[in-house]
Amino acid sequence: MADLSDRNTEQSVISVKKVTWVWFFLVLATLLAAVIGSAGHAGMLGAVVTLGLLIAKSQLVVDHFMELRHVDWHWRLLLSAYSVVIGGLVLLAYWMSISA
């Protein structure tokens, strides 16, 4: 019985460490996106990098904080596609605004 409790405790510590690193990456990615977005000369490359960070961050939230990495593939695909579609629409709107 003690062995099972020790294993569960070790798994919980590993899980907390992993989620903490994911959270740390999310904070850094958010700060990086804010710096890129606030730069007046970021342009299309800055928009693409910022949207790439958005998609990576949303996938991490789906996988680690919503814990959908163990569900059926169609649920993960739905939420992953959502961030890609929204990001693509934002990029399209940005591109249309600078080409007009």
DSSP file (Angstrom, degrees, kcal/mol; ACC not computed):
  #  RESIDUE AA STRUCTURE BP1 BP2  ACC     N-H-->O    O-->H-N    N-H-->O    O-->H-N    TCO  KAPPA ALPHA  PHI   PSI    X-CA   Y-CA   Z-CA
    1    1 A M     >        0   0    0      0, 0.0     4,-1.7     0, 0.0     5,-0.1   0.000 360.0 360.0 360.0 -38.5    0.0    0.0    0.0
    2    2 A A  H  >  +     0   0    0      1,-0.2     4,-2.5     2,-0.2     5,-0.2   0.852 360.0  57.2 -67.5 -34.0    2.9    2.4    0.8
    3    3 A D  H  > S+     0   0    0      2,-0.2     4,-2.3     1,-0.2    -1,-0.2   0.911 106.6  48.2 -63.5 -42.0    4.5    1.7   -2.6
    4    4 A L  H  > S+     0   0    0      2,-0.2     4,-2.4     1,-0.2    -1,-0.2   0.903 112.1  49.2 -65.1 -40.9    1.3    2.7   -4.5
    5    5 A S  H  X S+     0   0    0     -4,-1.7     4,-2.2     2,-0.2    -2,-0.2   0.894 110.6  50.7 -65.2 -40.1    1.1    5.9   -2.4
    6    6 A D  H  X S+     0   0    0     -4,-2.5     4,-2.4     2,-0.2    -2,-0.2   0.906 111.0  48.5 -64.2 -41.1    4.8    6.7   -3.1
    7    7 A R  H  X S+     0   0    0     -4,-2.3     4,-2.6     2,-0.2    -2,-0.2   0.906 111.2  49.7 -65.5 -41.4    4.3    6.2   -6.8
    8    8 A N  H  X S+     0   0    0     -4,-2.4     4,-2.2     2,-0.2    -1,-0.2   0.891 111.3  49.6 -64.5 -38.2    1.2    8.4   -6.8
    9    9 A T  H  X S+     0   0    0     -4,-2.2     4,-2.2     2,-0.2    -2,-0.2   0.921 111.4  48.5 -65.9 -43.4    3.1   11.1   -4.9
   10   10 A E  H  X S+     0   0    0     -4,-2.4     4,-2.4     1,-0.2    -2,-0.2   0.907 112.0  49.3 -62.5 -42.1    6.0   10.9   -7.4
   11   11 A Q  H  X S+     0   0    0     -4,-2.6     4,-2.5     1,-0.2    -1,-0.2   0.879 110.2  51.4 -65.0 -37.5    3.6   11.1  -10.3
   12   12 A S  H  X S+     0   0    0     -4,-2.2     4,-2.6     2,-0.2    -1,-0.2   0.899 109.9  49.0 -65.9 -40.0    1.9   14.1   -8.8
   13   13 A V  H  X S+     0   0    0     -4,-2.2     4,-2.4     2,-0.2    -2,-0.2   0.920 112.7  47.6 -65.7 -43.0    5.3   15.9   -8.3
   14   14 A I  H  X S+     0   0    0     -4,-2.4     4,-2.5     2,-0.2    -2,-0.2   0.910 112.7  49.8 -62.5 -42.1    6.3   15.2  -11.9
   15   15 A S  H  X S+     0   0    0     -4,-2.5     4,-2.6     2,-0.2     5,-0.2   0.908 111.1  48.3 -64.0 -43.0    2.9   16.4  -13.1
   16   16 A V  H  X S+     0   0    0     -4,-2.6     4,-2.2     2,-0.2    -1,-0.2   0.908 112.4  49.2 -65.3 -41.4    3.1   19.6  -11.1
   17   17 A K  H  X S+     0   0    0     -4,-2.4     4,-2.2     2,-0.2    -2,-0.2   0.920 112.1  48.6 -62.9 -43.1    6.6   20.3  -12.4
   18   18 A K  H  X S+     0   0    0     -4,-2.5     4,-2.2     1,-0.2    -2,-0.2   0.934 113.0  46.1 -63.5 -46.4    5.5   19.7  -15.9
   19   19 A V  H  X S+     0   0    0     -4,-2.6     4,-2.7     1,-0.2    -1,-0.2   0.847 110.1  55.4 -66.1 -33.7    2.5   22.0  -15.7
   20   20 A T  H  X S+     0   0    0     -4,-2.2     4,-2.5    -5,-0.2    -1,-0.2   0.915 108.6  47.2 -65.0 -42.1    4.7   24.6  -14.0
   21   21 A W  H  X S+     0   0    0     -4,-2.2     4,-2.3     2,-0.2    -2,-0.2   0.883 111.8  50.9 -65.6 -37.9    7.1   24.5  -16.9
   22   22 A V  H  X S+     0   0    0     -4,-2.2     4,-2.4     2,-0.2    -2,-0.2   0.932 110.9  48.4 -63.3 -44.8    4.2   24.8  -19.3
   23   23 A W  H  X S+     0   0    0     -4,-2.7     4,-2.3     2,-0.2    -2,-0.2   0.916 110.1  52.3 -60.7 -43.3    2.8   27.8  -17.4
   24   24 A F  H  X S+     0   0    0     -4,-2.5     4,-2.4     1,-0.2    -1,-0.2   0.908 109.7  48.7 -60.3 -43.2    6.3   29.4  -17.4
   25   25 A F  H  X S+     0   0    0     -4,-2.3     4,-3.0     2,-0.2     5,-0.2   0.899 108.9  53.9 -63.0 -40.5    6.4   28.9  -21.2
   26   26 A L  H  X S+     0   0    0     -4,-2.4     4,-2.1     2,-0.2    -2,-0.2   0.906 109.7  47.5 -61.2 -41.3    3.0   30.5  -21.6
   27   27 A V  H  X S+     0   0    0     -4,-2.3     4,-2.5     2,-0.2    -2,-0.2   0.940 114.0  46.6 -65.1 -46.8    4.0   33.5  -19.6
   28   28 A L  H  X S+     0   0    0     -4,-2.4     4,-2.6     1,-0.2    -2,-0.2   0.905 112.5  50.0 -62.4 -41.6    7.2   33.9  -21.7
   29   29 A A  H  X S+     0   0    0     -4,-3.0     4,-2.5     2,-0.2    -1,-0.2   0.880 110.6  50.5 -65.1 -37.1    5.4   33.5  -24.9
   30   30 A T  H  X S+     0   0    0     -4,-2.1     4,-2.2    -5,-0.2    -2,-0.2   0.920 111.6  47.2 -65.8 -43.8    2.8   36.1  -23.9
   31   31 A L  H  X S+     0   0    0     -4,-2.5     4,-2.4     2,-0.2    -2,-0.2   0.909 112.3  50.0 -63.8 -41.5    5.5   38.5  -23.0
   32   32 A L  H  X S+     0   0    0     -4,-2.6     4,-2.6     1,-0.2     5,-0.2   0.923 110.8  49.1 -62.6 -44.0    7.3   37.9  -26.3
   33   33 A A  H  X S+     0   0    0     -4,-2.5     4,-2.7     1,-0.2    -1,-0.2   0.881 111.0  51.0 -63.1 -37.6    4.1   38.4  -28.2
   34   34 A A  H  X S+     0   0    0     -4,-2.2     4,-1.9     2,-0.2    -2,-0.2   0.902 111.1  47.6 -66.8 -40.3    3.4   41.6  -26.4
   35   35 A V  H  X S+     0   0    0     -4,-2.4     4,-0.9     2,-0.2    -2,-0.2   0.929 115.0  45.4 -65.7 -44.9    6.9   42.9  -27.1
   36   36 A I  H >< S+     0   0    0     -4,-2.6     3,-0.6     1,-0.2     6,-0.2   0.923 114.3  49.1 -64.0 -43.5    6.6   42.0  -30.8
   37   37 A G  H 3< S+     0   0    0     -4,-2.7    -1,-0.2     1,-0.2    -2,-0.2   0.814 109.5  51.1 -67.2 -30.6    3.1   43.5  -31.0
   38   38 A S  H 3< S+     0   0    0     -4,-1.9     2,-0.4    -5,-0.2    -1,-0.2   0.645  86.3 100.0 -83.4 -13.1    4.1   46.7  -29.4
   39   39 A A    X<  -     0   0    0     -4,-0.9     3,-1.3    -3,-0.6     4,-0.2  -0.597  69.1-146.3 -72.8 127.0    7.1   47.2  -31.8
   40   40 A G  T 3  S+     0   0    0     -2,-0.4     3,-0.2     1,-0.3    -1,-0.2   0.681  94.7  49.0 -68.9 -17.6    6.0   49.7  -34.4
   41   41 A H  T 3  S+     0   0    0      1,-0.1    -1,-0.3    -5,-0.1     5,-0.1   0.104  73.1 112.5-109.5  20.6    8.0   48.0  -37.1
   42   42 A A    <>  +     0   0    0     -3,-1.3     4,-1.7    -6,-0.2     3,-0.3   0.912  48.4 167.7 -64.5 -44.6    6.9   44.4  -36.6
   43   43 A G  H  >  -     0   0    0     -4,-0.2     4,-1.9     1,-0.2     5,-0.1  -0.141  58.7 -31.3  66.2-159.4    5.1   44.1  -39.9
   44   44 A M  H  > S+     0   0    0      1,-0.2     4,-2.5     2,-0.2    -1,-0.2   0.870 138.1  55.1 -65.0 -38.8    3.8   40.8  -41.4
   45   45 A L  H  > S+     0   0    0     -3,-0.3     4,-2.6     1,-0.2    -1,-0.2   0.917 108.2  49.5 -61.8 -42.6    6.6   38.7  -39.9
   46   46 A G  H  X S+     0   0    0     -4,-1.7     4,-2.5     1,-0.2    -1,-0.2   0.890 110.8  50.0 -62.5 -39.6    5.7   40.0  -36.4
   47   47 A A  H  X S+     0   0    0     -4,-1.9     4,-2.4     2,-0.2    -2,-0.2   0.906 111.5  48.0 -65.5 -41.6    2.1   39.1  -37.0
   48   48 A V  H  X S+     0   0    0     -4,-2.5     4,-2.3     2,-0.2    -2,-0.2   0.921 113.6  46.8 -66.4 -43.5    2.9   35.6  -38.2
   49   49 A V  H  X S+     0   0    0     -4,-2.6     4,-2.3     2,-0.2    -2,-0.2   0.925 113.0  49.7 -63.8 -43.8    5.3   35.0  -35.2
   50   50 A T  H  X S+     0   0    0     -4,-2.5     4,-2.0     1,-0.2    -2,-0.2   0.911 112.4  46.7 -62.5 -42.6    2.7   36.4  -32.8
   51   51 A L  H  X S+     0   0    0     -4,-2.4     4,-2.2     2,-0.2    -1,-0.2   0.845 109.2  55.2 -69.7 -32.8   -0.1   34.2  -34.3
   52   52 A G  H  X S+     0   0    0     -4,-2.3     4,-2.4     2,-0.2    -2,-0.2   0.907 108.4  48.5 -62.5 -41.5    2.3   31.2  -34.2
   53   53 A L  H  X S+     0   0    0     -4,-2.3     4,-2.8     2,-0.2    -2,-0.2   0.894 109.0  54.0 -63.7 -39.7    2.8   31.8  -30.5
   54   54 A L  H  X S+     0   0    0     -4,-2.0     4,-2.5     2,-0.2    -2,-0.2   0.918 110.3  46.0 -59.6 -44.6   -1.0   32.1  -30.1
   55   55 A I  H  X S+     0   0    0     -4,-2.2     4,-2.0     2,-0.2    -2,-0.2   0.914 113.8  48.1 -67.6 -42.7   -1.5   28.7  -31.7
   56   56 A A  H  X S+     0   0    0     -4,-2.4     4,-2.0     1,-0.2    -2,-0.2   0.915 113.4  48.4 -63.2 -42.4    1.2   27.1  -29.7
   57   57 A K  H  X S+     0   0    0     -4,-2.8     4,-2.3     1,-0.2    -2,-0.2   0.913 110.2  50.4 -65.0 -42.7   -0.1   28.6  -26.5
   58   58 A S  H  X S+     0   0    0     -4,-2.5     4,-2.4     1,-0.2    -1,-0.2   0.883 109.7  51.1 -65.7 -35.8   -3.7   27.5  -27.2
   59   59 A Q  H  X S+     0   0    0     -4,-2.0     4,-2.6     2,-0.2    -1,-0.2   0.890 109.4  50.6 -67.2 -38.1   -2.5   23.9  -27.9
   60   60 A L  H  X>S+     0   0    0     -4,-2.0     4,-3.0     2,-0.2     5,-0.7   0.900 110.7  49.1 -64.5 -40.2   -0.6   23.8  -24.6
   61   61 A V  I  X>S+     0   0    0     -4,-2.3     5,-2.3     2,-0.2     4,-1.2   0.925 112.6  48.2 -64.3 -43.6   -3.7   25.0  -22.7
   62   62 A V  I  <5S+     0   0    0     -4,-2.4     6,-2.2     3,-0.2     7,-0.2   0.925 119.2  39.0 -61.2 -45.3   -5.9   22.4  -24.5
   63   63 A D  I  <5S+     0   0    0     -4,-2.6     6,-0.8     4,-0.2    -2,-0.2   0.919 129.6  22.6 -74.1 -44.8   -3.4   19.6  -23.7
   64   64 A H  I  <5S+     0   0    0     -4,-3.0    -3,-0.2    -5,-0.2    -2,-0.1   0.841 129.9  31.4-100.2 -36.5   -2.2   20.5  -20.2
   65   65 A F  I  <<S+     0   0    0     -4,-1.2    -3,-0.2    -5,-0.7    -4,-0.1   0.795 128.8  36.2 -97.3 -30.7   -4.8   22.6  -18.5
   66   66 A M  S   <S-     0   0    0     -5,-2.3    -4,-0.1    -6,-0.2    -3,-0.1   0.566 100.0-140.3 -90.5 -10.8   -8.0   21.3  -20.1
   67   67 A E        +     0   0    0     -6,-0.4     3,-0.4     1,-0.1    -4,-0.2   0.879  53.6 141.1  53.7  47.1   -6.4   17.8  -20.1
   68   68 A L    >   +     0   0    0     -6,-2.2     3,-1.1     1,-0.2    -5,-0.2   0.302  38.7  96.0 -98.0   8.7   -7.7   16.9  -23.5
   69   69 A R  T 3  S+     0   0    0     -6,-0.8    -1,-0.2     1,-0.2    -6,-0.1   0.661  87.6  47.4 -72.7 -12.7   -4.6   15.1  -24.6
   70   70 A H  T 3  S+     0   0    0     -3,-0.4    -1,-0.2    -7,-0.1     2,-0.1   0.284  95.5  91.9-109.5   9.2   -6.2   11.8  -23.5
   71   71 A V  S <  S-     0   0    0     -3,-1.1     5,-0.1     1,-0.2    -3,-0.0  -0.392  92.5 -61.4 -95.5 177.2   -9.6   12.2  -25.2
   72   72 A D    >>  -     0   0    0      1,-0.1     4,-1.2    -2,-0.1     3,-1.0  -0.220  50.9-116.3 -57.1 148.8  -10.8   11.2  -28.6
   73   73 A W  H 3> S+     0   0    0      1,-0.3     4,-2.6     2,-0.2     5,-0.2   0.780 109.1  63.8 -61.7 -30.3   -8.9   12.8  -31.4
   74   74 A H  H 3> S+     0   0    0      1,-0.2     4,-2.0     2,-0.2    -1,-0.3   0.829 100.6  51.6 -70.2 -28.7  -11.9   14.7  -32.8
   75   75 A W  H <> S+     0   0    0     -3,-1.0     4,-1.9     2,-0.2    -1,-0.2   0.918 112.9  44.9 -70.1 -42.6  -12.3   16.8  -29.7
   76   76 A R  H  X S+     0   0    0     -4,-1.2     4,-2.6     1,-0.2     5,-0.2   0.909 112.9  51.7 -65.2 -41.3   -8.6   17.8  -29.8
   77   77 A L  H  X S+     0   0    0     -4,-2.6     4,-2.9     1,-0.2     5,-0.2   0.899 107.3  53.6 -62.1 -40.6   -8.9   18.5  -33.5
   78   78 A L  H  X S+     0   0    0     -4,-2.0     4,-1.7     1,-0.2    -1,-0.2   0.939 114.1  39.9 -60.2 -48.7  -11.9   20.7  -32.9
   79   79 A L  H  X S+     0   0    0     -4,-1.9     4,-1.5     2,-0.2    -1,-0.2   0.850 116.5  50.3 -73.1 -33.3  -10.1   22.9  -30.4
   80   80 A S  H  X S+     0   0    0     -4,-2.6     4,-1.8     1,-0.2    -2,-0.2   0.915 110.7  49.4 -68.2 -42.2   -6.9   22.9  -32.3
   81   81 A A  H  X S+     0   0    0     -4,-2.9     4,-3.1    -5,-0.2     5,-0.3   0.858 104.2  61.3 -64.3 -34.9   -8.7   23.9  -35.5
   82   82 A Y  H  X S+     0   0    0     -4,-1.7     4,-2.7    -5,-0.2     5,-0.2   0.941 107.0  43.1 -57.5 -49.2  -10.5   26.7  -33.6
   83   83 A S  H  X S+     0   0    0     -4,-1.5     4,-2.3     1,-0.2    -1,-0.2   0.872 115.4  49.2 -68.7 -35.1   -7.2   28.4  -32.7
   84   84 A V  H  X S+     0   0    0     -4,-1.8     4,-2.6     2,-0.2    -2,-0.2   0.920 113.6  46.2 -68.5 -42.9   -5.8   27.9  -36.2
   85   85 A V  H  X S+     0   0    0     -4,-3.1     4,-2.5     2,-0.2    -2,-0.2   0.937 115.1  45.6 -65.8 -46.9   -8.9   29.2  -37.9
   86   86 A I  H  X S+     0   0    0     -4,-2.7     4,-2.3    -5,-0.3    -2,-0.2   0.927 114.6  48.9 -62.8 -44.1   -9.2   32.3  -35.6
   87   87 A G  H  X S+     0   0    0     -4,-2.3     4,-2.5    -5,-0.2    -2,-0.2   0.907 111.2  50.2 -60.8 -42.1   -5.5   33.0  -36.0
   88   88 A G  H  X S+     0   0    0     -4,-2.6     4,-2.5     2,-0.2    -2,-0.2   0.885 109.9  49.9 -63.7 -39.5   -5.8   32.7  -39.8
   89   89 A L  H  X S+     0   0    0     -4,-2.5     4,-2.5     2,-0.2    -1,-0.2   0.891 110.8  49.4 -67.1 -38.5   -8.8   35.1  -39.8
   90   90 A V  H  X S+     0   0    0     -4,-2.3     4,-2.4     2,-0.2    -2,-0.2   0.924 112.2  48.4 -64.6 -43.4   -6.8   37.6  -37.7
   91   91 A L  H  X S+     0   0    0     -4,-2.5     4,-2.8     2,-0.2    -2,-0.2   0.905 111.3  50.5 -63.2 -41.1   -3.9   37.3  -40.1
   92   92 A L  H  X S+     0   0    0     -4,-2.5     4,-2.7     2,-0.2    -2,-0.2   0.921 110.4  49.2 -61.7 -44.7   -6.2   37.7  -43.1
   93   93 A A  H  X S+     0   0    0     -4,-2.5     4,-1.8     2,-0.2    -2,-0.2   0.897 112.4  48.6 -62.9 -39.7   -7.7   40.8  -41.6
   94   94 A Y  H  X S+     0   0    0     -4,-2.4     4,-1.8     2,-0.2    -2,-0.2   0.939 112.0  48.3 -63.9 -46.8   -4.2   42.2  -40.9
   95   95 A W  H  X S+     0   0    0     -4,-2.8     4,-1.6     1,-0.2    -2,-0.2   0.902 111.3  50.3 -61.0 -42.1   -3.1   41.5  -44.4
   96   96 A M  H  X S+     0   0    0     -4,-2.7     4,-0.8     1,-0.2    -1,-0.2   0.850 108.7  53.1 -65.9 -33.4   -6.2   43.1  -45.9
   97   97 A S  H  < S+     0   0    0     -4,-1.8    -1,-0.2     1,-0.2    -2,-0.2   0.844 112.0  43.3 -72.6 -32.2   -5.7   46.2  -43.8
   98   98 A I  H  < S+     0   0    0     -4,-1.8    -1,-0.2     1,-0.2    -2,-0.2   0.728 112.8  52.1 -86.0 -19.3   -2.1   46.7  -44.9
   99   99 A S  H  <        0   0    0     -4,-1.6    -1,-0.2    -5,-0.2    -2,-0.2   0.595 360.0 360.0 -88.8 -10.6   -2.8   46.0  -48.6
  100  100 A A     <        0   0    0     -4,-0.8    -1,-0.2    -5,-0.1    -2,-0.1   0.476 360.0 360.0 -82.2 360.0   -5.7   48.5  -48.8
